[in-house]
Amino acid sequence: MKSARKLLLLVPVIAFGLLTFTYAAPPAVDSLSNSYYLYTGALDIKDSGVVPVPSRYQWSVETSWRGIDAGGNELPDTRIMLRLYDPEHNFTALTAQMDLATATKLQQELSAIIEKKRQNPAFQYRPKHYDAKDIPRMEFIGVDKDGVAILREVTDK
């Protein structure tokens, strides 16, 4: 009977110890990769899926930290965080944590575009995020009895 009581007391102590170790341990290496989060709880989502962001929202660039170790010391993080937030309601709509290589690449691209826009306000930059060959070309044939468009894929020969 005494051994059962000791066991009942020991199980919660062991479980608490394991949970403490789990939360105090540094995160896995992949947690330092780029991560992007979009929070829409305080925003209205339109039927089309568009989420308009009020103009009062502001951008900030911040340093990241991974948490606190068992000794109460902050765990360093080499990433940079880009944040879109509402200063009036203390709400963050978007966070983008990125490693220094990604942040440096974006910084260089942004500074080059800003410089070109200063020299010529009409300058336009549209990056190619896809290959035009991957988008099917369609030819309009007509409309069926239900009002649905009839299309035929055009292939280059």
N, CA, C and O of each residue as an XYZ file, in Angstrom:
628
protein
N       0.815     -1.191      0.000
C       0.000      0.000      0.000
C       0.865      1.264      0.000
O       0.562      2.234     -0.695
N       1.967      1.239      0.806
C       2.849      2.397      0.860
C       3.541      2.619     -0.483
O       3.752      3.758     -0.899
N       3.891      1.529     -1.155
C       4.561      1.677     -2.448
C       3.623      2.286     -3.486
O       4.075      3.033     -4.354
N       2.337      1.985     -3.416
C       1.359      2.571     -4.340
C       1.235      4.068     -4.102
O       1.114      4.838     -5.054
N       1.265      4.499     -2.810
C       1.187      5.922     -2.491
C       2.445      6.644     -2.986
O       2.363      7.750     -3.521
N       3.598      6.017     -2.806
C       4.844      6.626     -3.272
C       4.822      6.773     -4.792
O       5.258      7.783     -5.345
N       4.307      5.745     -5.444
C       4.218      5.780     -6.896
C       3.278      6.898     -7.363
O       3.574      7.602     -8.329
N       2.137      7.056     -6.664
C       1.197      8.121     -7.013
C       1.810      9.501     -6.813
O       1.485     10.426     -7.558
N       2.680      9.661     -5.838
C       3.349     10.934     -5.612
C       4.489     11.153     -6.609
O       4.755     12.280     -7.026
N       5.147     10.072     -6.978
C       6.298     10.167     -7.857
C       5.915     10.469     -9.305
O       6.648     11.179     -9.993
N       4.804      9.955     -9.773
C       4.382     10.140    -11.167
C       4.193     11.620    -11.498
O       4.727     12.065    -12.514
N       3.461     12.416    -10.696
C       3.327     13.844    -11.047
C       4.661     14.594    -11.002
O       4.890     15.504    -11.799
N       5.544     14.211    -10.069
C       6.841     14.875     -9.987
C       7.655     14.605    -11.252
O       8.277     15.520    -11.792
N       7.658     13.382    -11.721
C       8.378     13.016    -12.940
C       7.766     13.736    -14.147
O       8.494     14.270    -14.984
N       6.433     13.750    -14.238
C       5.764     14.409    -15.362
C       6.090     15.902    -15.377
O       6.361     16.468    -16.436
N       6.063     16.539    -14.207
C       6.393     17.962    -14.125
C       7.843     18.200    -14.536
O       8.147     19.169    -15.233
N       8.720     17.327    -14.109
C      10.133     17.450    -14.473
C      10.345     17.338    -15.974
O      11.119     18.101    -16.552
N       9.662     16.390    -16.609
C       9.773     16.223    -18.064
C       9.226     17.433    -18.808
O       9.826     17.885    -19.783
N       8.079     17.967    -18.350
C       7.516     19.154    -18.994
C       8.441     20.354    -18.838
O       8.621     21.127    -19.779
N       9.028     20.513    -17.652
C       9.953     21.622    -17.419
C      11.153     21.511    -18.341
O      11.582     22.509    -18.920
N      11.698     20.312    -18.486
C      12.847     20.108    -19.369
C      12.468     20.381    -20.814
O      13.229     21.002    -21.556
N      11.300     19.920    -21.211
C      10.856     20.105    -22.593
C      10.737     21.585    -22.942
O      11.188     22.004    -24.008
N      10.142     22.374    -22.066
C       9.959     23.792    -22.361
C      11.226     24.609    -22.161
O      11.360     25.677    -22.758
N      12.158     24.141    -21.340
C      13.394     24.875    -21.103
C      14.453     24.559    -22.150
O      15.407     25.319    -22.317
N      14.293     23.444    -22.855
C      15.282     23.047    -23.861
C      15.212     24.002    -25.040
O      14.130     24.465    -25.402
N      16.367     24.304    -25.649
C      16.344     25.179    -26.820
C      15.546     24.551    -27.953
O      15.526     23.327    -28.086
N      14.890     25.365    -28.771
C      14.115     24.820    -29.877
C      14.999     24.101    -30.887
O      16.213     24.303    -30.927
N      14.386     23.278    -31.683
C      15.115     22.536    -32.712
C      15.702     23.507    -33.729
O      15.247     24.646    -33.838
N      16.697     23.068    -34.461
C      17.400     23.917    -35.425
C      16.445     24.479    -36.467
O      16.595     25.633    -36.871
N      15.467     23.696    -36.914
C      14.580     24.179    -37.967
C      13.672     25.308    -37.495
O      13.036     25.965    -38.319
N      13.597     25.550    -36.180
C      12.790     26.662    -35.699
C      13.456     28.002    -35.990
O      12.839     29.053    -35.821
N      14.726     27.967    -36.432
C      15.418     29.204    -36.782
C      15.307     29.520    -38.264
O      15.936     30.463    -38.744
N      14.520     28.749    -38.991
C      14.345     29.027    -40.412
C      13.320     30.148    -40.576
O      12.750     30.623    -39.594
N      13.094     30.559    -41.796
C      12.133     31.620    -42.059
C      10.728     31.145    -41.709
O      10.361     30.005    -41.994
N       9.944     32.025    -41.090
C       8.566     31.687    -40.750
C       7.698     32.915    -40.949
O       8.104     34.032    -40.629
N       6.511     32.704    -41.475
C       5.608     33.800    -41.791
C       4.230     33.463    -41.226
O       3.722     32.361    -41.435
N       3.626     34.418    -40.508
C       2.318     34.193    -39.902
C       1.403     35.361    -40.218
O       1.791     36.523    -40.094
N       0.178     35.040    -40.629
C      -0.830     36.031    -40.932
C      -1.986     35.830    -39.963
O      -2.572     34.749    -39.904
N      -2.313     36.868    -39.205
C      -3.390     36.794    -38.221
C      -4.531     37.693    -38.698
O      -4.348     38.901    -38.850
N      -5.693     37.114    -38.931
C      -6.796     37.897    -39.477
C      -7.943     38.057    -38.491
O      -8.987     38.596    -38.857
N      -7.783     37.607    -37.259
C      -8.873     37.637    -36.279
C      -9.508     39.000    -36.098
O     -10.726     39.079    -35.940
N      -8.738     40.080    -36.113
C      -9.279     41.417    -35.897
C      -9.586     42.140    -37.209
O      -9.941     43.319    -37.197
N      -9.453     41.447    -38.334
C      -9.694     42.056    -39.639
C     -10.919     41.433    -40.289
O     -11.270     40.289    -40.000
N     -11.571     42.192    -41.172
C     -12.737     41.686    -41.898
C     -12.277     41.020    -43.185
O     -11.517     41.602    -43.959
N     -12.741     39.796    -43.408
C     -12.407     39.076    -44.638
C     -13.587     39.209    -45.593
O     -14.711     38.834    -45.260
N     -13.326     39.738    -46.764
C     -14.370     39.917    -47.767
C     -14.720     38.567    -48.399
O     -13.972     37.598    -48.263
N     -15.863     38.510    -49.090
C     -16.289     37.272    -49.749
C     -15.266     36.779    -50.758
O     -15.152     35.575    -50.988
N     -14.524     37.692    -51.361
C     -13.533     37.318    -52.364
C     -12.253     36.773    -51.731
O     -11.357     36.307    -52.434
N     -12.173     36.835    -50.390
C     -10.980     36.367    -49.700
C      -9.984     37.477    -49.409
O      -8.944     37.237    -48.796
N     -10.299     38.690    -49.845
C      -9.410     39.829    -49.618
C      -9.556     40.296    -48.170
O     -10.663     40.363    -47.637
N      -8.428     40.617    -47.544
C      -8.419     41.122    -46.177
C      -7.879     42.556    -46.218
O      -6.663     42.748    -46.232
N      -8.753     43.558    -46.238
C      -8.258     44.932    -46.253
C      -7.619     45.292    -44.908
O      -8.167     44.986    -43.848
N      -6.473     45.935    -44.964
C      -5.757     46.336    -43.754
C      -5.906     47.847    -43.620
O      -5.578     48.579    -44.553
N      -6.395     48.330    -42.473
C      -6.567     49.777    -42.296
C      -5.247     50.529    -42.425
O      -4.182     49.983    -42.136
N      -5.321     51.782    -42.858
C      -4.113     52.574    -43.096
C      -3.380     52.935    -41.802
O      -2.228     53.364    -41.859
N      -4.012     52.775    -40.645
C      -3.334     53.094    -39.387
C      -2.273     52.051    -39.017
O      -1.444     52.299    -38.141
N      -2.292     50.888    -39.676
C      -1.295     49.854    -39.395
C       0.089     50.360    -39.775
O       0.237     51.144    -40.712
N       1.096     49.911    -39.047
C       2.458     50.353    -39.285
C       3.385     49.152    -39.419
O       3.125     48.080    -38.873
N       4.472     49.356    -40.160
C       5.510     48.339    -40.298
C       6.593     48.598    -39.257
O       6.887     49.749    -38.933
N       7.174     47.550    -38.745
C       8.353     47.697    -37.886
C       9.306     46.546    -38.188
O       8.898     45.460    -38.601
N      10.563     46.815    -37.971
C      11.597     45.788    -38.117
C      12.176     45.571    -36.729
O      12.611     46.520    -36.076
N      12.181     44.328    -36.282
C      12.596     44.015    -34.918
C      13.552     42.835    -34.923
O      13.626     42.077    -35.891
N      14.276     42.694    -33.835
C      15.094     41.504    -33.662
C      14.245     40.454    -32.961
O      13.289     40.779    -32.258
N      14.597     39.224    -33.156
C      13.827     38.115    -32.583
C      14.560     37.514    -31.397
O      15.771     37.676    -31.245
N      13.827     36.841    -30.586
C      14.428     36.030    -29.524
C      13.628     34.747    -29.426
O      12.428     34.732    -29.699
N      14.295     33.664    -29.033
C      13.682     32.339    -29.047
C      12.947     32.009    -27.766
O      12.095     31.121    -27.764
N      13.243     32.683    -26.697
C      12.600     32.369    -25.433
C      13.581     32.559    -24.289
O      14.574     33.278    -24.407
N      13.283     31.904    -23.191
C      14.098     32.027    -21.985
C      14.502     30.632    -21.535
O      13.680     29.715    -21.520
N      15.772     30.474    -21.167
C      16.231     29.168    -20.704
C      15.861     28.968    -19.236
O      15.247     29.839    -18.620
N      16.235     27.826    -18.686
C      15.874     27.479    -17.311
C      16.463     28.461    -16.307
O      15.919     28.610    -15.213
N      17.557     29.134    -16.645
C      18.188     30.095    -15.748
C      17.612     31.498    -15.870
O      18.072     32.410    -15.182
N      16.623     31.691    -16.724
C      16.009     33.001    -16.900
C      16.729     33.881    -17.906
O      16.401     35.060    -18.036
N      17.700     33.335    -18.617
C      18.446     34.093    -19.624
C      17.750     33.994    -20.974
O      17.219     32.943    -21.334
N      17.757     35.100    -21.721
C      17.145     35.079    -23.048
C      17.993     34.230    -23.990
O      19.222     34.295    -23.970
N      17.321     33.439    -24.809
C      18.003     32.635    -25.823
C      18.112     33.484    -27.086
O      17.088     33.925    -27.608
N      19.311     33.725    -27.588
C      19.466     34.603    -28.761
C      18.915     33.958    -30.028
O      18.848     32.736    -30.156
N      18.533     34.808    -30.940
C      18.025     34.374    -32.233
C      18.641     35.292    -33.277
O      18.616     36.513    -33.122
N      19.186     34.726    -34.325
C      19.866     35.540    -35.329
C      18.911     36.098    -36.378
O      19.342     36.809    -37.286
N      17.636     35.791    -36.268
C      16.686     36.240    -37.277
C      16.232     37.681    -37.044
O      16.389     38.240    -35.959
N      15.669     38.253    -38.091
C      15.062     39.575    -38.076
C      13.559     39.372    -38.264
O      13.141     38.473    -38.993
N      12.748     40.203    -37.611
C      11.303     40.073    -37.779
C      10.736     41.352    -38.379
O      10.972     42.453    -37.881
N       9.991     41.182    -39.448
C       9.239     42.254    -40.076
C       7.810     42.092    -39.570
O       7.231     41.011    -39.679
N       7.237     43.166    -39.016
C       5.927     43.063    -38.380
C       5.008     44.162    -38.883
O       5.416     45.318    -38.996
N       3.758     43.800    -39.185
C       2.709     44.752    -39.546
C       1.721     44.751    -38.383
O       1.097     43.730    -38.093
N       1.581     45.907    -37.713
C       0.770     45.917    -36.501
C      -0.127     47.152    -36.415
O       0.098     48.162    -37.082
N      -1.138     47.034    -35.577
C      -2.076     48.117    -35.300
C      -1.694     48.736    -33.958
O      -1.936     48.122    -32.919
N      -1.110     49.925    -33.949
C      -0.679     50.520    -32.692
C      -1.836     50.926    -31.772
O      -1.655     51.031    -30.559
N      -3.018     51.153    -32.343
C      -4.173     51.573    -31.534
C      -4.788     50.419    -30.749
O      -5.293     50.618    -29.645
N      -4.746     49.210    -31.317
C      -5.418     48.079    -30.681
C      -4.467     46.957    -30.270
O      -4.914     45.871    -29.901
N      -3.166     47.212    -30.333
C      -2.159     46.226    -29.932
C      -2.397     44.880    -30.617
O      -2.435     43.837    -29.965
N      -2.554     44.922    -31.938
C      -2.805     43.715    -32.719
C      -1.761     43.592    -33.818
O      -1.516     44.547    -34.555
N      -1.154     42.436    -33.928
C      -0.194     42.169    -34.994
C      -0.889     41.353    -36.071
O      -1.417     40.274    -35.798
N      -0.890     41.866    -37.293
C      -1.559     41.182    -38.395
C      -0.620     40.249    -39.147
O      -1.051     39.218    -39.664
N       0.676     40.608    -39.213
C       1.615     39.816    -39.998
C       2.974     39.829    -39.317
O       3.459     40.881    -38.901
N       3.582     38.660    -39.207
C       4.971     38.585    -38.779
C       5.724     37.761    -39.803
O       5.233     36.742    -40.289
N       6.911     38.213    -40.120
C       7.779     37.495    -41.050
C       9.158     37.432    -40.413
O       9.900     38.414    -40.427
N       9.498     36.276    -39.853
C      10.820     36.103    -39.271
C      11.704     35.496    -40.340
O      11.353     34.488    -40.954
N      12.871     36.124    -40.562
C      13.738     35.644    -41.630
C      15.188     35.654    -41.184
O      15.606     36.471    -40.363
N      15.940     34.726    -41.746
C      17.365     34.665    -41.422
C      18.060     35.883    -42.033
O      17.483     36.595    -42.855
N      19.292     36.106    -41.625
C      20.003     37.303    -42.076
C      20.255     37.310    -43.581
O      20.280     38.376    -44.196
N      20.441     36.139    -44.178
C      20.662     36.073    -45.628
C      19.425     36.558    -46.379
O      19.539     37.332    -47.329
N      18.240     36.106    -45.954
C      16.999     36.536    -46.599
C      16.767     38.024    -46.369
O      16.388     38.742    -47.295
N      16.993     38.497    -45.138
C      16.802     39.913    -44.820
C      17.755     40.785    -45.631
O      17.367     41.849    -46.111
N      18.991     40.342    -45.784
C      19.975     41.107    -46.561
C      19.569     41.178    -48.027
O      19.673     42.235    -48.649
N      19.106     40.057    -48.583
C      18.660     40.021    -49.985
C      17.494     40.982    -50.197
O      17.481     41.737    -51.168
N      16.509     40.957    -49.287
C      15.368     41.860    -49.406
C      15.784     43.318    -49.253
O      15.267     44.192    -49.948
N      16.717     43.578    -48.344
C      17.204     44.941    -48.151
C      17.846     45.474    -49.433
O      17.593     46.611    -49.830
N      18.669     44.656    -50.074
C      19.340     45.081    -51.305
C      18.333     45.317    -52.427
O      18.435     46.303    -53.157
N      17.358     44.412    -52.567
C      16.348     44.561    -53.610
C      15.501     45.811    -53.377
O      15.219     46.560    -54.312
N      15.100     46.028    -52.132
C      14.279     47.191    -51.812
C      15.047     48.490    -52.018
O      14.495     49.449    -52.557
N      16.300     48.539    -51.605
C      17.070     49.776    -51.778
C      17.311     50.074    -53.260
O      17.315     51.239    -53.658
N      17.509     49.047    -54.075
C      17.688     49.267    -55.519
C      16.414     49.823    -56.149
O      16.481     50.723    -56.985
N      15.252     49.294    -55.754
C      13.981     49.771    -56.306
C      13.694     51.191    -55.827
O      13.230     52.022    -56.608
N      13.965     51.479    -54.550
C      13.748     52.829    -54.027
C      14.609     53.837    -54.780
O      14.135     54.915    -55.139
N      15.871     53.490    -55.020
C      16.777     54.395    -55.739
C      16.262     54.665    -57.157
O      16.290     55.805    -57.622
N      15.792     53.611    -57.846
C      15.275     53.793    -59.210
C      13.989     54.624    -59.213
O      13.771     55.416    -60.131
N      13.134     54.453    -58.196
C      11.904     55.250    -58.101
C      12.221     56.711    -57.806
O      11.505     57.600    -58.267
N      13.279     56.973    -57.050
C      13.675     58.360    -56.781
C      14.166     59.032    -58.060
O      13.883     60.205    -58.302
N      14.901     58.284    -58.870
C      15.429     58.827    -60.126
C      14.319     59.010    -61.155
O      14.325     59.971    -61.925
N      13.360     58.072    -61.161
C      12.289     58.116    -62.151
C      11.005     57.608    -61.481
O      10.842     56.397    -61.335
N      10.096     58.490    -61.072
C       8.862     58.069    -60.402
C       7.997     57.134    -61.245
O       7.160     56.418    -60.696
N       8.179     57.127    -62.558
C       7.397     56.250    -63.429
C       7.986     54.839    -63.515
O       7.403     53.970    -64.162
N       9.131     54.599    -62.872
C       9.768     53.282    -62.929
C       8.824     52.217    -62.371
O       8.226     52.398    -61.311
N       8.702     51.115    -63.089
C       7.872     49.988    -62.656
C       8.719     48.725    -62.596
O       9.567     48.492    -63.457
N       8.485     47.922    -61.580
C       9.211     46.659    -61.439
C       8.199     45.562    -61.146
O       7.476     45.629    -60.152
N       8.149     44.576    -61.990
C       7.254     43.434    -61.812
C       8.093     42.155    -61.882
O       8.452     41.713    -62.974
N       8.399     41.572    -60.756
C       9.209     40.349    -60.804
C       8.422     39.198    -61.423
O       7.196     39.145    -61.325
N       9.131     38.295    -62.049
C       8.498     37.122    -62.649
C       8.530     35.996    -61.627
O       9.576     35.394    -61.383
N       7.384     35.719    -61.035
C       7.294     34.658    -60.037
C       6.860     33.329    -60.651
O       6.730     32.328    -59.946
N       6.641     33.323    -61.938
C       6.185     32.121    -62.616
C       6.709     32.132    -64.041
O       7.160     33.162    -64.542
N       6.646     30.982    -64.683
C       7.024     30.872    -66.085
C       5.739     30.952    -66.908
O       4.804     30.184    -66.682
N       5.696     31.868    -67.848
C       4.496     32.074    -68.656
C       4.078     30.803    -69.386
O       2.901     30.635    -69.707
N       5.029     29.903    -69.653
C       4.690     28.641    -70.335
C       3.798     27.758    -69.466
O       3.104     26.883    -69.983
N       3.810     27.978    -68.154
C       3.008     27.154    -67.248
C       1.547     27.583    -67.183
O       0.722     26.872    -66.609
N       1.219     28.721    -67.754
C      -0.160     29.207    -67.741
C      -0.816     28.809    -69.059
O      -0.349     29.206    -70.127
N      -1.893     28.028    -68.995
C      -2.531     27.592    -70.237
C      -3.181     28.770    -70.973
O      -3.766     29.663    -70.360
N      -3.063     28.744    -72.282
C      -3.723     29.745    -73.120
C      -5.037     29.141    -73.584
O      -5.083     28.005    -74.057
N      -6.106     29.920    -73.441
C      -7.432     29.419    -73.770
C      -8.073     30.281    -74.863
O      -7.834     31.485    -74.959
N      -8.890     29.622    -75.674
C      -9.638     30.316    -76.724
C     -11.120     30.217    -76.380
O     -11.619     29.146    -76.036
N     -11.814     31.349    -76.477
C     -13.241     31.388    -76.174
C     -14.018     30.820    -77.357
O     -13.892     31.309    -78.479
N     -14.819     29.790    -77.107
C     -15.607     29.145    -78.155
C     -17.042     29.677    -78.155
O     -17.618     29.938    -79.211
N     -17.602     29.833    -76.968
C     -18.982     30.301    -76.867
C     -19.499     30.112    -75.456
O     -18.729     29.954    -74.508
N     -20.840     30.132    -75.331
C     -21.496     29.978    -74.040
C     -22.512     28.859    -74.156
O     -23.277     28.815    -75.119
N     -22.528     27.952    -73.184
C     -23.508     26.862    -73.247
C     -24.863     27.332    -72.731
O     -25.010     28.494    -72.353
N     -25.868     26.430    -72.709
C     -27.239     26.808    -72.340
C     -27.367     27.254    -70.892
O     -28.329     27.938    -70.544
N     -26.401     26.876    -70.029
C     -26.433     27.292    -68.628
C     -25.673     28.592    -68.387
O     -25.580     29.049    -67.248
N     -25.138     29.183    -69.427
C     -24.419     30.442    -69.295
C     -22.954     30.278    -68.928
O     -22.298     31.237    -68.523
N     -22.439     29.054    -69.072
C     -21.039     28.797    -68.749
C     -20.203     28.922    -70.015
O     -20.569     28.409    -71.073
N     -19.070     29.615    -69.887
C     -18.191     29.818    -71.042
C     -17.584     28.484    -71.479
O     -17.214     27.656    -70.647
N     -17.489     28.294    -72.776
C     -16.839     27.116    -73.345
C     -15.479     27.572    -73.858
O     -15.379     28.455    -74.710
N     -14.445     26.953    -73.325
C     -13.078     27.316    -73.682
C     -12.350     26.113    -74.260
O     -12.676     24.965    -73.958
N     -11.359     26.398    -75.096
C     -10.524     25.343    -75.636
C      -9.076     25.788    -75.451
O      -8.722     26.931    -75.739
N      -8.244     24.861    -74.961
C      -6.830     25.184    -74.737
C      -6.119     25.319    -76.067
O      -6.273     24.472    -76.948
N      -5.347     26.373    -76.216
C      -4.582     26.633    -77.422
C      -3.170     26.091    -77.189
O      -2.499     26.449    -76.221
N      -2.744     25.227    -78.092
C      -1.401     24.678    -77.975
C      -0.547     25.179    -79.115
O      -1.004     25.278    -80.253
N       0.703     25.497    -78.801
C       1.647     25.927    -79.838
C       2.189     24.694    -80.542
O       2.619     23.738    -79.896
N       2.166     24.722    -81.860
C       2.678     23.557    -82.605
C       3.843     23.953    -83.445
O       4.411     23.115    -84.145
